[in-house]
Amino acid sequence: MACLKVHGSVFSTAVLRVITCLNEKDLEFELVPINMAAKEHKKEPFISLNPFGQVPAFEDGDLKLFESRAITKYIAYEYKEKVTQLISMDSKKMAILAQWLEVEAHQYDPAASKLTFELVIKPLMLGLTSDGAVVEEYEGKLAKVLDVYEARLAESKYLAGDCFSLADLHHLPSINYLMGTQAKKLFESRPHVSAWCTDILARPAWTKTLAMQKKP
Ligand SMILES: N[C@@H](CCC(=O)N[C@@H](CS)C(=O)NCC(=O)O)C(=O)O
């Protein structure tokens, strides 16, 4: 039995972020499924792992964590020697990487998550209708963020520099969902953003993560 455990649903963007990081590191882990429709994430035993009642929760032996970005940072440092290097040991390079981690969390994700909810979760998972006004508002917000990304990616292959890093990885779940919606135009109309999306979505670790959604 693997000592690394991820508790959550493979349809959650935050859970997919953690699983992709584990796959980049080629680490074995156990997925402990949480039935969100049955509100298992709001009850014991899950609530003892994350008192905020949100997936994912993570265990590495005695260490118990929640918040997907904290979990991926832990994995990237703890298993830094394994396979893909997702962080930098150089303080200046790490500062740039950390800057783009913050951009993803505080500039990109609020717009991308709202659009994922309106365009994917509401119509496909909850059987609800998307709110057109909200979609228009958040497409505008995401477009502004992606204008900054387009300029950055014109000078640098990946967000933090020449190599794929945690800063790129954190975007994968929402980009993947949004590419199946009308919001894909925001990514595809910006050539450098489009090339970056194609590149990171083709990573074997991401393919392996997506395959977990197809398992019965
Ligand atoms: N900042 C948290 C967000 C986690 C989060 O929003 N999880 C969602 C699924 S993607 C969830 O559990 N939603 C159910 C709820 O909030 O009740 C993280 O990155 O782990």
The ligand as an SDF file (V2000), in Angstrom:
LIG
                    3D

 20 19  0  0  0  0  0  0  0  0999 V2000
   -7.7370   26.4590   -2.4390 N   0  0  0  0  0  0  0  0  0  0  0  0
   -8.2050   25.0850   -2.3600 C   0  0  0  0  0  0  0  0  0  0  0  0
   -9.5160   25.0110   -3.1210 C   0  0  0  0  0  0  0  0  0  0  0  0
  -10.1100   23.6260   -3.0150 C   0  0  0  0  0  0  0  0  0  0  0  0
  -11.4760   23.6040   -3.6760 C   0  0  0  0  0  0  0  0  0  0  0  0
  -12.0870   24.6490   -4.0000 O   0  0  0  0  0  0  0  0  0  0  0  0
  -11.9620   22.3920   -3.8830 N   0  0  0  0  0  0  0  0  0  0  0  0
  -13.2700   22.2710   -4.4780 C   0  0  0  0  0  0  0  0  0  0  0  0
  -13.2230   21.2670   -5.6240 C   0  0  0  0  0  0  0  0  0  0  0  0
  -12.1460   21.8470   -6.9280 S   0  0  0  0  0  0  0  0  0  0  0  0
  -14.2490   21.7780   -3.4360 C   0  0  0  0  0  0  0  0  0  0  0  0
  -13.9020   20.9870   -2.5680 O   0  0  0  0  0  0  0  0  0  0  0  0
  -15.4650   22.2740   -3.5340 N   0  0  0  0  0  0  0  0  0  0  0  0
  -16.5190   21.8800   -2.6610 C   0  0  0  0  0  0  0  0  0  0  0  0
  -16.8310   22.9110   -1.6250 C   0  0  0  0  0  0  0  0  0  0  0  0
  -16.1810   23.9720   -1.5830 O   0  0  0  0  0  0  0  0  0  0  0  0
  -17.7420   22.6600   -0.8520 O   0  0  0  0  0  0  0  0  0  0  0  0
   -7.1590   24.1420   -2.9520 C   0  0  0  0  0  0  0  0  0  0  0  0
   -6.4690   24.5600   -3.8810 O   0  0  0  0  0  0  0  0  0  0  0  0
   -7.0280   23.0130   -2.4680 O   0  0  0  0  0  0  0  0  0  0  0  0
  1  2  1  0
  2  3  1  0
  2 18  1  0
  3  4  1  0
  4  5  1  0
  5  6  2  0
  5  7  1  0
  7  8  1  0
  8  9  1  0
  8 11  1  0
  9 10  1  0
 11 12  2  0
 11 13  1  0
 13 14  1  0
 14 15  1  0
 15 16  2  0
 15 17  1  0
 18 19  2  0
 18 20  1  0
M  END
$$$$
